[in-house]
Amino acid sequence: MPIYTSESEDSHDPNSLSAKFFGREKPLYYVLGGGQVADLLLWRNKTFSAAVLAAVTMIWFLFEVVEYNFVSLVCHITILVMLMVFITYTVAKFADWDLPDIHEITIQETAFRWLYRKVNWVLLRFYEISSGENFMEFFLVIAGLWMTSVIGNYFSSLNLLFFGALCLGTLPALYEQYETEVNHLILKGSKDARKVFKRFDAEVLNKIPRGRVKEKKRK
């Protein structure tokens, strides 16, 4: 029996097949969790998304180009924030301004709940892929990790993190804008990959002898 099993190819609708390929039927906005995270990644609030991307770029520039020390940077930022808060509160007392509410800048519990759900989802997906039930998905993840490890030998970890953040901040928005074209290309590539894996399964994996070891032990 073939180790690699492909999905049913009864339907030839590009939209339905692409949705099956990505394992989703919901819009990309809800796949990314909705709320502020999806708004950030899909550039629904262009000013906020651009500010976050600019901040990430500035951090990369300080550490990689200027070679700023991490501990020094954290201390200097903390000092700057403390001075800003001190000046704001001092001026507010003398000018009769309304003092800012400290509860408005606290992190909400929903953020931790979202992170908790995402971490559990990643762990479950890791287990499902590692089980090898979908051989093509298992092979693609192994190949992707191996390629990443090879690339990591030529680039620093900070550059890789910056590149990942740059892709995360731009690719989802570009995909949403050109979803039909991208789905068509991925669908075509996935069909070619299925053919290659079927041939590999038939010509290599199915020719590997199985069950003979147990028979010899019994004899």
Disulfide bonds with the S-S distance in Angstrom:
none
